[in-house]
Amino acid sequence: MTNLAVSNLLVSNLVHMSESEQLFVLHALRLRGPASDLELASRFSLDLDEVKSTLEVLRRCELARLYEGRLAGWMLTTTGRAEGERLLAEQLDRLSLRGAVAASYQQFLVMNPELLSICTDWQVHLVGQEEVLNDHLDTARDAVVLARLAELHEHVVPLLEQLAAGLQRFEGYSSRLRYAHERIGIGQTEWLTGPRIDSYHTVWFELHEDFLATLGRRRSDERVDYDSAEDSSAELEE
């Protein structure tokens, strides 16, 4: 479907749906899909009935589909993904926040490899030249990994709070990371990498996807961005 066809369909179906509702539902689909209508509504505290109506409009416009089976739930189509990025770009430019979000993203890129390394080191360790699952019997080693997480946590939370002060839909990331970190701190270490809960890694992964969607970036672009971010960080340290 062409962009013009999408626009015409949206105009004919948007009588009861504001652009902000469309943006938030499309973005929730980007961050959470496949997901139920209830899961999508909870992501941005939206009214469930309004989300259901919006999803039907998006389905008619071929921007979203409802899948059944093992990966059941609502998901974006390729056209829906592009439309979501278009609306996010319009929002950034309207609020004159593209530069601020891009700067936050660059700082995130500096921290991202460390978070991934922390998660890997928590899950596996080297025995000789072989990686084996971490049985967590080496409590001293685990303590070092968690200390690295604590240091990273101290840097990322202020960054996210500053970002959310300008772009409100980024609110919640800092509190979700705090909650996960508090759980880890009292010994519930599944909150570091657990896949079926709002673990530190789960929230971090969603944050990463949010940056990519908001700025219209691809993960394949990030090698250049990492190099640029590392150069900037080195200049600040000199």
N, CA, C and O of each residue as an XYZ file, in Angstrom:
952
protein
N       0.844     -1.188      0.000
C       0.000      0.000      0.000
C       0.883      1.243      0.000
O       1.838      1.328      0.773
N       0.566      2.210     -0.867
C       1.378      3.420     -0.956
C       1.090      4.346      0.211
O       0.076      4.206      0.895
N       2.009      5.312      0.436
C       1.810      6.285      1.511
C       0.531      7.082      1.300
O      -0.179      7.389      2.257
N       0.231      7.425      0.020
C      -0.985      8.181     -0.276
C      -2.217      7.364      0.060
O      -3.180      7.886      0.621
N      -2.190      6.071     -0.285
C      -3.331      5.210      0.020
C      -3.528      5.078      1.522
O      -4.660      5.102      2.006
N      -2.429      4.938      2.265
C      -2.509      4.875      3.728
C      -3.116      6.150      4.273
O      -4.007      6.104      5.121
N      -2.638      7.298      3.791
C      -3.132      8.590      4.270
C      -4.620      8.731      4.003
O      -5.362      9.189      4.872
N      -5.073      8.339      2.798
C      -6.490      8.449      2.462
C      -7.339      7.544      3.340
O      -8.417      7.939      3.785
N      -6.856      6.326      3.592
C      -7.590      5.414      4.464
C      -7.674      5.947      5.883
O      -8.716      5.855      6.532
N      -6.564      6.508      6.361
C      -6.552      7.047      7.715
C      -7.516      8.209      7.843
O      -8.248      8.304      8.828
N      -7.524      9.095      6.855
C      -8.425     10.250      6.893
C      -9.869      9.786      6.984
O     -10.662     10.357      7.733
N     -10.216      8.745      6.219
C     -11.593      8.262      6.211
C     -11.970      7.520      7.485
O     -13.154      7.343      7.774
N     -10.977      7.086      8.245
C     -11.254      6.307      9.462
C     -10.939      7.046     10.754
O     -11.176      6.513     11.838
N     -10.410      8.264     10.658
C      -9.936      8.962     11.845
C     -10.973      9.864     12.502
O     -10.630     10.718     13.320
N     -12.245      9.673     12.144
C     -13.280     10.527     12.705
C     -13.286     10.445     14.221
O     -13.479     11.453     14.901
N     -13.074      9.240     14.757
C     -13.132      9.041     16.208
C     -11.762      8.721     16.804
O     -11.677      8.243     17.936
N     -10.689      8.979     16.053
C      -9.363      8.645     16.560
C      -8.419      9.819     16.356
O      -8.179     10.237     15.223
N      -7.885     10.353     17.446
C      -6.947     11.462     17.340
C      -5.590     10.953     16.885
O      -5.292      9.762     16.975
N      -4.763     11.891     16.387
C      -3.419     11.515     15.948
C      -2.598     10.986     17.114
O      -1.779     10.084     16.934
N      -2.810     11.541     18.319
C      -2.041     11.075     19.477
C      -2.409      9.642     19.834
O      -1.539      8.852     20.200
N      -3.708      9.294     19.729
C      -4.113      7.911     19.985
C      -3.453      6.973     18.985
O      -2.950      5.909     19.346
N      -3.464      7.389     17.715
C      -2.841      6.576     16.678
C      -1.353      6.401     16.967
O      -0.829      5.292     16.866
N      -0.669      7.488     17.325
C       0.768      7.427     17.605
C       1.058      6.487     18.765
O       1.941      5.634     18.671
N       0.315      6.640     19.864
C       0.601      5.835     21.051
C       0.324      4.351     20.814
O       1.073      3.500     21.294
N      -0.734      4.034     20.086
C      -1.035      2.625     19.834
C      -0.018      2.025     18.868
O       0.448      0.905     19.075
N       0.329      2.764     17.816
C       1.358      2.281     16.896
C       2.686      2.082     17.621
O       3.397      1.107     17.379
N       3.011      3.018     18.512
C       4.288      2.915     19.219
C       4.267      1.767     20.231
O       5.270      1.075     20.407
N       3.131      1.568     20.891
C       3.012      0.428     21.803
C       3.170     -0.885     21.043
O       3.788     -1.826     21.542
N       2.613     -0.949     19.841
C       2.787     -2.137     19.005
C       4.248     -2.345     18.646
O       4.731     -3.478     18.630
N       4.955     -1.258     18.356
C       6.383     -1.351     18.011
C       7.185     -1.896     19.194
O       8.089     -2.712     19.015
N       6.849     -1.440     20.394
C       7.630     -1.803     21.570
C       7.232     -3.149     22.161
O       8.068     -3.837     22.747
N       5.955     -3.537     22.014
C       5.458     -4.710     22.738
C       4.952     -5.854     21.858
O       4.779     -6.968     22.351
N       4.713     -5.610     20.581
C       4.117     -6.634     19.747
C       4.968     -7.893     19.627
O       6.194     -7.792     19.645
N       4.359     -9.088     19.504
C       2.914     -9.301     19.525
C       2.350     -9.142     20.934
O       2.944     -9.594     21.913
N       1.200     -8.495     21.014
C       0.630     -8.205     22.329
C      -0.889     -8.151     22.234
O      -1.456     -7.899     21.171
N      -1.532     -8.393     23.370
C      -2.986     -8.285     23.443
C      -3.386     -6.819     23.518
O      -2.551     -5.951     23.774
N      -4.663     -6.550     23.293
C      -5.137     -5.171     23.398
C      -4.945     -4.635     24.816
O      -4.669     -3.449     24.996
N      -5.089     -5.503     25.827
C      -4.894     -5.074     27.207
C      -3.438     -4.692     27.466
O      -3.167     -3.683     28.118
N      -2.503     -5.494     26.959
C      -1.076     -5.178     27.117
C      -0.726     -3.863     26.436
O       0.048     -3.070     26.973
N      -1.287     -3.629     25.267
C      -1.013     -2.396     24.535
C      -1.582     -1.189     25.266
O      -0.942     -0.140     25.333
N      -2.784     -1.336     25.812
C      -3.395     -0.230     26.549
C      -2.589      0.115     27.792
O      -2.453      1.288     28.140
N      -2.053     -0.903     28.464
C      -1.322     -0.659     29.710
C       0.015      0.021     29.469
O       0.534      0.676     30.372
N       0.594     -0.116     28.268
C       1.927      0.446     28.025
C       1.951      1.950     28.232
O       2.898      2.478     28.816
N       0.915      2.655     27.757
C       0.864      4.109     27.926
C      -0.369      4.545     28.714
O      -0.809      5.689     28.599
N      -0.928      3.631     29.518
C      -2.097      3.919     30.364
C      -3.251      4.485     29.536
O      -3.831      5.515     29.881
N      -3.571      3.801     28.444
C      -4.643      4.226     27.551
C      -5.945      3.523     27.907
O      -5.938      2.465     28.536
N      -7.062      4.119     27.502
C      -8.368      3.514     27.712
C      -8.498      2.268     26.831
O      -8.254      2.328     25.626
N      -8.881      1.151     27.432
C      -8.904     -0.121     26.711
C      -9.886     -0.092     25.543
O      -9.564     -0.571     24.455
N     -11.076      0.461     25.755
C     -12.060      0.500     24.670
C     -11.563      1.350     23.507
O     -11.785      1.009     22.345
N     -10.889      2.461     23.821
C     -10.347      3.305     22.761
C      -9.233      2.581     22.006
O      -9.113      2.714     20.788
N      -8.428      1.824     22.729
C      -7.364      1.054     22.075
C      -7.965      0.003     21.146
O      -7.484     -0.185     20.029
N      -9.008     -0.679     21.600
C      -9.658     -1.679     20.750
C     -10.182     -1.044     19.469
O     -10.027     -1.607     18.386
N     -10.807      0.134     19.591
C     -11.322      0.831     18.411
C     -10.196      1.255     17.484
O     -10.297      1.130     16.264
N      -9.117      1.760     18.083
C      -7.970      2.198     17.289
C      -7.344      1.028     16.549
O      -6.971      1.157     15.384
N      -7.227     -0.113     17.217
C      -6.654     -1.297     16.577
C      -7.481     -1.737     15.374
O      -6.929     -2.174     14.364
N      -8.800     -1.623     15.477
C      -9.648     -1.992     14.342
C      -9.418     -1.050     13.167
O      -9.390     -1.484     12.015
N      -9.252      0.242     13.456
C      -8.941      1.206     12.392
C      -7.600      0.862     11.753
O      -7.469      0.856     10.529
N      -6.605      0.575     12.592
C      -5.280      0.238     12.074
C      -5.321     -1.045     11.250
O      -4.601     -1.176     10.261
N      -6.160     -1.983     11.659
C      -6.299     -3.230     10.893
C      -6.901     -2.947      9.520
O      -6.426     -3.468      8.511
N      -7.960     -2.111      9.484
C      -8.588     -1.781      8.201
C      -7.621     -1.043      7.278
O      -7.686     -1.181      6.057
N      -6.729     -0.264      7.874
C      -5.743      0.490      7.093
C      -4.495     -0.329      6.794
O      -3.534      0.183      6.219
N      -4.508     -1.602      7.184
C      -3.388     -2.518      6.958
C      -2.106     -2.046      7.647
O      -1.001     -2.253      7.146
N      -2.277     -1.412      8.799
C      -1.134     -0.977      9.602
C      -0.840     -1.953     10.734
O       0.254     -1.947     11.299
N      -1.821     -2.791     11.064
C      -1.643     -3.782     12.132
C      -2.440     -5.033     11.781
O      -3.419     -4.982     11.036
N      -1.994     -6.159     12.337
C      -2.681     -7.428     12.127
C      -2.809     -8.154     13.458
O      -1.978     -8.005     14.354
N      -3.865     -8.939     13.560
C      -4.061     -9.787     14.734
C      -3.709    -11.214     14.348
O      -4.350    -11.813     13.484
N      -2.683    -11.751     14.996
C      -2.206    -13.096     14.689
C      -2.709    -14.081     15.735
O      -2.941    -13.721     16.889
N      -2.873    -15.323     15.314
C      -3.240    -16.407     16.217
C      -2.127    -17.443     16.215
O      -1.225    -17.401     15.378
N      -2.203    -18.368     17.157
C      -1.191    -19.413     17.218
C      -0.159    -19.150     18.292
O      -0.445    -18.515     19.307
N       1.056    -19.650     18.057
C       2.107    -19.583     19.080
C       2.471    -18.148     19.424
O       2.676    -17.828     20.595
N       2.555    -17.273     18.418
C       2.866    -15.860     18.647
C       1.605    -15.027     18.454
O       1.556    -14.133     17.609
N       0.589    -15.337     19.251
C      -0.691    -14.660     19.108
C      -0.616    -13.227     19.617
O       0.118    -12.918     20.556
N      -1.387    -12.367     18.979
C      -1.467    -10.979     19.418
C      -1.407    -10.020     18.246
O      -1.253    -10.421     17.092
N      -1.533     -8.739     18.571
C      -1.465     -7.689     17.567
C      -0.010     -7.370     17.248
O       0.840     -7.303     18.136
N       0.257     -7.173     15.945
C       1.596     -6.792     15.496
C       1.489     -5.749     14.388
O       0.489     -5.680     13.673
N       2.532     -4.943     14.264
C       2.608     -3.986     13.166
C       2.860     -4.703     11.848
O       3.532     -5.734     11.808
N       2.319     -4.152     10.777
C       2.754     -4.534      9.445
C       3.956     -3.662      9.077
O       4.303     -2.734      9.808
N       4.576     -3.961      7.961
C       5.688     -3.126      7.501
C       5.224     -1.692      7.280
O       5.936     -0.744      7.610
N       4.027     -1.539      6.720
C       3.475     -0.202      6.500
C       3.188      0.484      7.827
O       3.410      1.687      7.968
N       2.698     -0.275      8.799
C       2.421      0.290     10.115
C       3.677      0.754     10.815
O       3.675      1.780     11.495
N       4.743      0.006     10.653
C       6.027      0.395     11.241
C       6.494      1.729     10.656
O       6.953      2.612     11.380
N       6.368      1.859      9.332
C       6.777      3.103      8.676
C       5.891      4.269      9.099
O       6.385      5.377      9.309
N       4.586      4.029      9.227
C       3.672      5.093      9.650
C       3.970      5.520     11.086
O       3.917      6.707     11.405
N       4.282      4.562     11.944
C       4.647      4.909     13.314
C       5.886      5.777     13.362
O       5.931      6.753     14.110
N       6.888      5.435     12.577
C       8.116      6.235     12.545
C       7.844      7.630     11.995
O       8.448      8.605     12.441
N       6.930      7.727     11.020
C       6.596      9.044     10.470
C       5.969      9.936     11.539
O       6.327     11.107     11.666
N       5.037      9.381     12.303
C       4.382     10.160     13.356
C       5.367     10.544     14.462
O       5.308     11.654     14.991
N       6.262      9.633     14.807
C       7.274      9.940     15.824
C       8.196     11.054     15.349
O       8.565     11.933     16.127
N       8.569     11.018     14.071
C       9.432     12.061     13.512
C       8.725     13.409     13.531
O       9.334     14.427     13.859
N       7.439     13.420     13.181
C       6.668     14.664     13.219
C       6.605     15.217     14.641
O       6.726     16.424     14.848
N       6.415     14.333     15.615
C       6.361     14.775     17.007
C       7.683     15.393     17.437
O       7.703     16.450     18.068
N       8.790     14.734     17.096
C      10.110     15.259     17.453
C      10.330     16.641     16.874
O      10.782     17.553     17.567
N      10.007     16.790     15.596
C      10.252     18.066     14.930
C       9.307     19.150     15.444
O       9.701     20.309     15.566
N       8.070     18.782     15.742
C       7.112     19.750     16.264
C       7.557     20.284     17.624
O       7.370     21.462     17.928
N       8.144     19.412     18.436
C       8.604     19.803     19.770
C      10.054     20.288     19.778
O      10.581     20.672     20.822
N      10.694     20.269     18.609
C      12.102     20.692     18.473
C      13.013     19.908     19.426
O      13.869     20.482     20.100
N      12.810     18.586     19.465
C      13.555     17.741     20.405
C      14.466     16.724     19.718
O      15.056     15.876     20.387
N      14.584     16.800     18.408
C      15.393     15.804     17.712
C      16.836     15.810     18.212
O      17.413     14.752     18.463
N      17.415     16.999     18.355
C      18.800     17.093     18.809
C      18.989     16.539     20.208
O      19.972     15.848     20.477
N      18.046     16.841     21.108
C      18.150     16.372     22.493
C      18.028     14.853     22.577
O      18.776     14.209     23.314
N      17.088     14.281     21.825
C      16.914     12.828     21.851
C      18.118     12.141     21.215
O      18.578     11.109     21.705
N      18.626     12.708     20.128
C      19.807     12.132     19.476
C      21.013     12.148     20.412
O      21.801     11.203     20.429
N      21.157     13.223     21.193
C      22.268     13.306     22.147
C      22.120     12.255     23.244
O      23.106     11.638     23.648
N      20.893     12.048     23.726
C      20.649     11.015     24.738
C      20.934      9.627     24.176
O      21.481      8.766     24.866
N      20.566      9.424     22.942
C      20.820      8.145     22.271
C      22.318      7.874     22.179
O      22.755      6.746     22.402
N      23.100      8.885     21.856
C      24.550      8.707     21.784
C      25.117      8.303     23.146
O      26.011      7.459     23.222
N      24.600      8.904     24.220
C      25.056      8.524     25.559
C      24.624      7.096     25.890
O      25.365      6.345     26.525
N      23.426      6.734     25.456
C      22.951      5.365     25.653
C      23.871      4.368     24.952
O      24.179      3.310     25.500
N      24.310      4.709     23.737
C      25.172      3.806     22.981
C      26.496      3.550     23.687
O      27.073      2.470     23.559
N      26.976      4.535     24.430
C      28.211      4.339     25.192
C      27.997      3.288     26.282
O      28.890      2.492     26.571
N      26.796      3.294     26.889
C      26.504      2.388     27.999
C      26.019      1.012     27.557
O      26.162      0.037     28.296
N      25.449      0.926     26.363
C      24.818     -0.318     25.924
C      25.753     -1.530     25.925
O      25.344     -2.589     26.402
N      26.986     -1.432     25.418
C      27.861     -2.611     25.449
C      28.143     -3.117     26.863
O      28.278     -4.321     27.079
N      28.230     -2.199     27.821
C      28.487     -2.615     29.201
C      27.295     -3.381     29.771
O      27.480     -4.387     30.455
N      26.074     -2.918     29.497
C      24.905     -3.641     29.987
C      24.845     -5.037     29.376
O      24.558     -6.010     30.074
N      25.112     -5.137     28.082
C      25.105     -6.452     27.433
C      26.185     -7.352     28.020
O      25.963     -8.549     28.206
N      27.350     -6.785     28.311
C      28.438     -7.554     28.917
C      28.068     -8.016     30.324
O      28.364     -9.148     30.706
N      27.426     -7.146     31.087
C      26.984     -7.501     32.440
C      26.019     -8.687     32.388
O      26.155     -9.639     33.156
N      25.046     -8.624     31.480
C      24.064     -9.704     31.373
C      24.727    -11.015     30.960
O      24.400    -12.079     31.486
N      25.662    -10.928     30.012
C      26.380    -12.133     29.581
C      27.195    -12.721     30.727
O      27.172    -13.930     30.957
N      27.918    -11.858     31.448
C      28.762    -12.331     32.549
C      27.933    -12.895     33.695
O      28.411    -13.742     34.449
N      26.700    -12.432     33.830
C      25.822    -12.978     34.856
C      25.336    -14.373     34.478
O      25.145    -15.226     35.344
N      25.139    -14.598     33.198
C      24.560    -15.858     32.737
C      25.592    -16.950     32.480
O      25.309    -18.130     32.689
N      26.796    -16.568     32.026
C      27.822    -17.562     31.698
C      29.180    -17.100     32.212
O      29.380    -15.921     32.502
N      30.117    -18.055     32.321
C      31.491    -17.691     32.653
C      32.431    -18.682     31.973
O      32.018    -19.752     31.527
N      33.681    -18.304     31.907
C      34.670    -19.130     31.213
C      35.259    -20.182     32.143
O      35.655    -19.884     33.269
N      35.308    -21.406     31.657
C      36.052    -22.481     32.306
C      37.070    -22.946     31.279
O      36.733    -23.653     30.329
N      38.313    -22.545     31.478
C      39.317    -22.740     30.436
C      38.987    -21.831     29.276
O      38.964    -20.609     29.426
N      38.732    -22.413     28.122
C      38.344    -21.652     26.940
C      36.865    -21.843     26.590
O      36.415    -21.436     25.518
N      36.127    -22.457     27.493
C      34.736    -22.795     27.198
C      33.783    -21.986     28.070
O      33.995    -21.845     29.274
N      32.726    -21.453     27.446
C      31.682    -20.757     28.183
C      30.707    -21.778     28.755
O      30.208    -22.644     28.036
N      30.441    -21.671     30.047
C      29.471    -22.559     30.693
C      28.478    -21.703     31.466
O      28.764    -20.562     31.827
N      27.303    -22.278     31.711
C      26.289    -21.556     32.464
C      26.798    -21.225     33.864
O      27.430    -22.049     34.524
N      26.513    -20.021     34.292
C      26.931    -19.585     35.619
C      26.075    -20.273     36.683
O      24.857    -20.092     36.717
N      26.706    -21.053     37.541
C      25.968    -21.712     38.621
C      25.878    -20.836     39.863
O      25.265    -21.226     40.857
N      26.482    -19.658     39.811
C      26.417    -18.649     40.873
C      26.987    -19.137     42.209
O      26.631    -18.630     43.273
N      27.874    -20.126     42.132
C      28.569    -20.565     43.345
C      29.718    -19.630     43.699
O      30.129    -19.551     44.856
N      30.235    -18.923     42.699
C      31.314    -17.955     42.930
C      30.677    -16.614     43.273
O      30.481    -15.764     42.404
N      30.358    -16.439     44.548
C      29.636    -15.240     44.968
C      30.468    -13.970     44.814
O      29.920    -12.888     44.604
N      31.781    -14.101     44.918
C      32.646    -12.926     44.744
C      32.564    -12.423     43.303
O      32.485    -11.218     43.063
N      32.582    -13.347     42.356
C      32.466    -12.959     40.948
C      31.111    -12.317     40.684
O      31.034    -11.291     40.008
N      30.051    -12.906     41.205
C      28.714    -12.340     41.029
C      28.631    -10.938     41.619
O      27.987    -10.060     41.045
N      29.274    -10.724     42.752
C      29.251     -9.410     43.397
C      29.904     -8.354     42.512
O      29.446     -7.213     42.458
N      30.967     -8.734     41.825
C      31.639     -7.802     40.906
C      30.707     -7.432     39.756
O      30.631     -6.268     39.364
N      30.000     -8.420     39.218
C      29.066     -8.163     38.117
C      27.963     -7.210     38.571
O      27.612     -6.274     37.852
N      27.420     -7.448     39.759
C      26.344     -6.595     40.263
C      26.846     -5.198     40.610
O      26.092     -4.231     40.508
N      28.096     -5.080     41.013
C      28.684     -3.759     41.264
C      28.800     -2.975     39.960
O      28.593     -1.761     39.940
N      29.126     -3.660     38.888
C      29.170     -3.007     37.575
C      27.781     -2.518     37.180
O      27.636     -1.431     36.621
N      26.767     -3.319     37.470
C      25.397     -2.907     37.178
C      25.022     -1.673     37.986
O      24.402     -0.750     37.458
N      25.389     -1.650     39.255
C      25.070     -0.506     40.110
C      25.704      0.773     39.580
O      25.084      1.837     39.600
N      26.932      0.665     39.110
C      27.612      1.840     38.554
C      26.918      2.321     37.281
O      26.722      3.520     37.087
N      26.553      1.387     36.428
C      25.836      1.744     35.205
C      24.496      2.379     35.538
O      24.100      3.368     34.920
N      23.799      1.812     36.511
C      22.489      2.305     36.931
C      22.566      3.773     37.357
O      21.667      4.556     37.053
N      23.620      4.138     38.049
C      23.784      5.517     38.513
C      23.925      6.504     37.360
O      23.628      7.688     37.516
N      24.374      6.025     36.211
C      24.552      6.903     35.055
C      23.306      6.960     34.170
O      22.973      8.018     33.636
N      22.619      5.833     34.013
C      21.520      5.817     33.056
C      20.256      6.463     33.606
O      19.508      7.069     32.839
N      19.988      6.357     34.906
C      18.751      6.910     35.456
C      18.670      8.427     35.281
O      17.636      8.911     34.819
N      19.700      9.203     35.623
C      19.620     10.652     35.382
C      19.446     10.994     33.905
O      18.748     11.951     33.569
N      20.073     10.224     33.025
C      19.919     10.454     31.588
C      18.458     10.308     31.177
O      17.938     11.132     30.423
N      17.797      9.269     31.668
C      16.411      9.011     31.297
C      15.463     10.019     31.922
O      14.462     10.388     31.308
N      15.759     10.464     33.120
C      14.919     11.481     33.751
C      14.999     12.800     32.992
O      13.991     13.485     32.818
N      16.180     13.148     32.548
C      16.349     14.365     31.756
C      15.617     14.236     30.419
O      14.982     15.186     29.961
N      15.707     13.070     29.802
C      15.031     12.838     28.533
C      13.520     12.933     28.695
O      12.848     13.555     27.873
N      12.979     12.323     29.748
C      11.537     12.323     29.980
C      11.006     13.711     30.300
O       9.836     13.999     30.047
N      11.849     14.571     30.851
C      11.423     15.943     31.141
C      11.085     16.689     29.857
O      10.255     17.598     29.866
N      11.726     16.309     28.752
C      11.436     16.947     27.478
C      10.411     16.194     26.654
O       9.570     16.810     25.999
N      10.467     14.869     26.677
C       9.566     14.032     25.883
C       8.870     13.063     26.828
O       9.438     12.053     27.242
N       7.632     13.395     27.158
C       6.935     12.754     28.269
C       6.744     11.250     28.090
O       6.703     10.516     29.077
N       6.627     10.780     26.846
C       6.373      9.352     26.678
C       7.573      8.485     27.052
O       7.458      7.260     27.084
N       8.730      9.105     27.338
C       9.867      8.343     27.860
C       9.778      8.180     29.380
O      10.632      7.533     29.987
N       8.745      8.766     29.994
C       8.553      8.559     31.427
C       8.301      7.074     31.687
O       7.691      6.382     30.872
N       8.765      6.613     32.798
C       8.533      5.221     33.179
C       9.758      4.349     33.059
O       9.904      3.383     33.807
N      10.649      4.672     32.128
C      11.844      3.839     31.996
C      12.701      3.897     33.257
O      13.168      2.865     33.738
N      12.907      5.093     33.790
C      13.772      5.206     34.971
C      13.161      4.486     36.171
O      13.875      3.811     36.913
N      11.842      4.623     36.372
C      11.208      3.960     37.519
C      11.196      2.443     37.337
O      11.340      1.704     38.311
N      11.027      1.976     36.114
C      11.040      0.529     35.863
C      12.437     -0.049     36.089
O      12.577     -1.139     36.644
N      13.469      0.681     35.660
C      14.834      0.220     35.918
C      15.136      0.250     37.412
O      15.787     -0.655     37.934
N      14.664      1.290     38.100
C      14.862      1.364     39.557
C      14.228      0.154     40.249
O      14.834     -0.476     41.115
N      13.003     -0.150     39.846
C      12.302     -1.267     40.484
C      13.065     -2.570     40.270
O      13.271     -3.338     41.210
N      13.484     -2.815     39.027
C      14.240     -4.038     38.738
C      15.532     -4.075     39.542
O      15.915     -5.120     40.068
N      16.205     -2.921     39.635
C      17.475     -2.871     40.375
C      17.249     -3.105     41.865
O      18.068     -3.745     42.524
N      16.152     -2.593     42.396
C      15.830     -2.830     43.807
C      15.572     -4.313     44.058
O      16.016     -4.855     45.070
N      14.856     -4.973     43.145
C      14.601     -6.415     43.289
C      15.922     -7.188     43.295
O      16.127     -8.092     44.106
N      16.809     -6.813     42.374
C      18.122     -7.472     42.310
C      18.869     -7.267     43.621
O      19.527     -8.179     44.123
N      18.761     -6.057     44.170
C      19.480     -5.710     45.389
C      19.059     -6.508     46.608
O      19.839     -6.654     47.548
N      17.826     -7.033     46.611
C      17.364     -7.834     47.753
C      17.441     -9.334     47.449
O      16.832    -10.158     48.131
N      18.209     -9.661     46.402
C      18.469    -11.065     46.123
C      17.593    -11.712     45.073
O      17.779    -12.888     44.760
N      16.636    -10.971     44.518
C      15.780    -11.533     43.472
C      16.455    -11.302     42.115
O      16.011    -10.483     41.311
N      17.530    -12.041     41.889
C      18.409    -11.748     40.758
C      17.813    -12.123     39.403
O      18.399    -11.815     38.365
N      16.657    -12.782     39.401
C      15.987    -13.019     38.124
C      15.571    -11.702     37.468
O      15.280    -11.651     36.273
N      15.551    -10.627     38.282
C      15.179     -9.318     37.748
C      16.299     -8.673     36.936
O      16.132     -7.561     36.436
N      17.428     -9.349     36.799
C      18.481     -8.834     35.913
C      18.212     -9.230     34.461
O      18.221     -8.372     33.579
N      17.975    -10.508     34.205
C      17.848    -10.970     32.817
C      16.574    -11.765     32.545
O      16.401    -12.267     31.434
N      15.682    -11.895     33.520
C      14.479    -12.701     33.323
C      13.679    -12.255     32.110
O      13.385    -11.067     31.982
N      13.313    -13.183     31.202
C      12.641    -12.799     29.957
C      11.142    -12.586     30.085
O      10.550    -11.937     29.223
N      10.512    -13.102     31.118
C       9.056    -13.042     31.227
C       8.579    -12.045     32.277
O       7.402    -12.021     32.637
N       9.503    -11.225     32.763
C       9.163    -10.167     33.709
C       9.778     -8.869     33.214
O      10.531     -8.862     32.240
N       9.456     -7.770     33.888
C       9.992     -6.464     33.497
C      11.401     -6.305     34.061
O      11.687     -5.372     34.811
N      12.275     -7.240     33.680
C      13.639     -7.264     34.205
C      14.453     -6.099     33.665
O      14.024     -5.396     32.750
N      15.635     -5.903     34.244
C      16.505     -4.812     33.811
C      16.790     -4.937     32.317
O      16.728     -3.951     31.584
N      17.102     -6.148     31.872
C      17.401     -6.350     30.455
C      16.169     -6.123     29.589
O      16.280     -5.545     28.508
N      14.992     -6.567     30.040
C      13.759     -6.369     29.281
C      13.485     -4.889     29.067
O      13.182     -4.461     27.953
N      13.593     -4.107     30.139
C      13.349     -2.664     30.046
C      14.400     -2.003     29.160
O      14.083     -1.139     28.342
N      15.648     -2.416     29.330
C      16.746     -1.844     28.535
C      16.534     -2.114     27.045
O      16.734     -1.227     26.214
N      16.129     -3.338     26.711
C      15.886     -3.703     25.316
C      14.770     -2.845     24.735
O      14.869     -2.380     23.599
N      13.707     -2.633     25.511
C      12.597     -1.799     25.051
C      13.040     -0.350     24.869
O      12.652      0.305     23.902
N      13.848      0.146     25.794
C      14.384      1.501     25.677
C      15.195      1.653     24.395
O      15.068      2.651     23.687
N      16.025      0.662     24.104
C      16.831      0.687     22.882
C      15.929      0.768     21.655
O      16.175      1.566     20.751
N      14.891     -0.054     21.625
C      13.966     -0.041     20.494
C      13.242      1.300     20.399
O      12.950      1.773     19.301
N      12.956      1.908     21.536
C      12.290      3.211     21.559
C      13.175      4.275     20.912
O      12.699      5.083     20.115
N      14.450      4.271     21.254
C      15.381      5.209     20.621
C      15.402      5.005     19.105
O      15.330      5.970     18.344
N      15.499      3.757     18.673
C      15.575      3.466     17.246
C      14.318      3.940     16.522
O      14.404      4.568     15.467
N      13.146      3.639     17.092
C      11.888      4.046     16.470
C      11.747      5.563     16.443
O      11.342      6.138     15.433
N      12.082      6.201     17.550
C      11.920      7.651     17.664
C      12.793      8.399     16.673
O      12.373      9.405     16.102
N      14.001      7.908     16.470
C      14.951      8.587     15.584
C      14.973      8.000     14.176
O      15.713      8.480     13.317
N      14.161      6.959     13.932
C      14.132      6.354     12.613
C      15.431      5.674     12.243
O      15.828      5.671     11.078
N      16.094      5.100     13.230
C      17.383      4.433     13.007
C      17.193      2.923     12.847
O      16.129      2.378     13.140
N      18.251      2.267     12.375
C      18.303      0.814     12.276
C      19.505      0.317     13.070
O      20.503      1.026     13.204
N      19.410     -0.880     13.586
C      20.542     -1.426     14.347
C      21.790     -1.539     13.481
O      22.912     -1.451     13.978
N      21.584     -1.736     12.182
C      22.729     -1.829     11.272
C      23.482     -0.507     11.164
O      24.636     -0.487     10.737
N      22.834      0.608     11.552
C      23.501      1.916     11.511
C      24.403      2.136     12.717
O      25.200      3.074     12.730
N      24.288      1.286     13.726
C      24.851      1.636     15.024
C      26.358      1.487     15.121
O      26.969      2.040     16.037
N      26.974      0.756     14.202
C      28.437      0.653     14.288
C      29.078      2.028     14.169
O      30.002      2.362     14.912
N      28.580      2.819     13.227
C      29.086      4.184     13.067
C      28.758      5.007     14.298
O      29.591      5.778     14.773
N      27.538      4.848     14.821
C      27.134      5.615     15.998
C      27.974      5.252     17.216
O      28.332      6.128     18.004
N      28.294      3.964     17.379
C      29.133      3.550     18.505
C      30.506      4.191     18.408
O      31.044      4.676     19.404
N      31.078      4.194     17.194
C      32.398      4.792     17.018
C      32.369      6.274     17.358
O      33.273      6.787     18.017
N      31.313      6.966     16.899
C      31.188      8.397     17.164
C      31.012      8.663     18.648
O      31.608      9.590     19.197
N      30.181      7.837     19.301
C      29.927      8.008     20.734
C      31.187      7.764     21.546
O      31.466      8.491     22.499
N      31.954      6.735     21.170
C      33.182      6.427     21.899
C      34.213      7.534     21.731
O      34.933      7.858     22.675
N      34.292      8.126     20.522
C      35.220      9.229     20.289
C      34.851     10.431     21.143
O      35.721     11.084     21.720
N      33.533     10.725     21.222
C      33.078     11.858     22.023
C      33.368     11.636     23.493
O      33.777     12.557     24.200
N      33.151     10.395     23.958
C      33.417     10.074     25.354
C      34.894     10.225     25.675
O      35.251     10.738     26.736
N      35.753      9.782     24.767
C      37.199      9.885     24.982
C      37.645     11.338     25.040
O      38.513     11.698     25.836
N      37.045     12.178     24.189
C      37.400     13.598     24.189
C      37.035     14.251     25.514
O      37.767     15.106     26.012
N      35.894     13.843     26.089
C      35.466     14.418     27.363
C      36.389     14.009     28.500
O      36.575     14.759     29.458
N      36.972     12.802     28.391
C      37.827     12.298     29.464
C      39.222     12.907     29.427
O      39.928     12.906     30.435
N      39.625     13.432     28.257
C      40.981     13.978     28.128
C      41.109     15.326     28.841
O      42.183     15.929     28.833
